[in-house]
Amino acid sequence: MTEVQIEPSGEDDLDVVLALFDEAVAWLVERGSAAQWGSEPWSQDPAKVQRVRAMLSGGRAFLATSDGAPVGALVLDHPLPYVPPTTEPEVYVTVLLASRRHRGVGSRLLDFAKQDARERGVGLLRVDCWAGGDGSLIRYYESQGFVPVERVHVRDDVYVQLFEQQV
C-alpha cells in the first residue's frame, strides 16, 4: 500500500466520510453483518447524515488519504452515551473507518490515535465495537493491542465490546 497521509478533517468532509460509511455498510451486508450498521447507505438516511455531521464538528476528526484518495476516517474524544465513564483522562476512538480496498489503514489510524494520546500526555486509549457477528471485530481490536474490559448493552439485543489500551 502507498503511504497514508492523515490530516485534520471536519464538516467540510461530510460527503467523503459518508461515502466511507456507505462502503463499510455494503461490505458488512456482503458478510451477513447488517445488524451492525444496517443495510442501507448512511448517506441516504437524514438522521445518520446529521449524526456524522455532529461527530465531524464536535470531535477531533481526521481523514486518511492515499495518493490523494480518501481511504479512512478517525474521530477522537467523544464516547457515545452508552459508554461507561473512566476515572482517568482518555482519548476515545469514536469513529474508525477504513476502506476495504486498502489494507492496513485501520492499523495506521489506530497508531495515529495512540501517538495523539501520548502527545497529549494521556495514557489511556479506549474504543468500542459491535459485539455481534462472527467476533472478527473483537479479534481485530485484540490484535491491535486492545484489552476487552466490558460488554455494554446498547439496545434490544445489541451489545458492544469496550476495549482499552495503555499507551
C-alpha positions, 0 to 999 in steps of 0.5 A, spaced: 500 500 500 502 507 498 503 511 504 497 514 508 497 521 509 492 523 515 490 530 516 485 534 520 478 533 517 471 536 519 464 538 516 467 540 510 468 532 509 461 530 510 460 527 503 467 523 503 466 520 510 459 518 508 461 515 502 466 511 507 460 509 511 456 507 505 462 502 503 463 499 510 455 498 510 455 494 503 461 490 505 458 488 512 451 486 508 456 482 503 458 478 510 451 477 513 453 483 518 447 488 517 445 488 524 451 492 525 450 498 521 444 496 517 443 495 510 442 501 507 447 507 505 448 512 511 448 517 506 441 516 504 438 516 511 437 524 514 438 522 521 445 518 520 447 524 515 446 529 521 449 524 526 456 524 522 455 531 521 455 532 529 461 527 530 465 531 524 464 538 528 464 536 535 470 531 535 477 531 533 476 528 526 481 526 521 481 523 514 486 518 511 488 519 504 492 515 499 495 518 493 490 523 494 484 518 495 480 518 501 481 511 504 479 512 512 476 516 517 478 517 525 474 521 530 477 522 537 474 524 544 467 523 544 464 516 547 457 515 545 452 515 551 452 508 552 459 508 554 461 507 561 465 513 564 473 512 566 476 515 572 482 517 568 483 522 562 482 518 555 482 519 548 476 515 545 476 512 538 469 514 536 469 513 529 474 508 525 473 507 518 477 504 513 476 502 506 476 495 504 480 496 498 486 498 502 489 494 507 492 496 513 489 503 514 485 501 520 492 499 523 495 506 521 489 510 524 489 506 530 497 508 531 495 515 529 490 515 535 495 512 540 501 517 538 495 523 539 494 520 546 501 520 548 502 527 545 497 529 549 500 526 555 494 521 556 495 514 557 489 511 556 486 509 549 479 506 549 474 504 543 468 500 542 465 495 537 459 491 535 459 485 539 455 481 534 457 477 528 462 472 527 467 476 533 472 478 527 471 485 530 473 483 537 479 479 534 481 485 530 481 490 536 485 484 540 490 484 535 491 491 535 493 491 542 486 492 545 484 489 552 476 487 552 474 490 559 466 490 558 460 488 554 455 494 554 448 493 552 446 498 547 439 496 545 434 490 544 439 485 543 445 489 541 451 489 545 458 492 544 465 490 546 469 496 550 476 495 549 482 499 552 489 500 551 495 503 555 499 507 551 
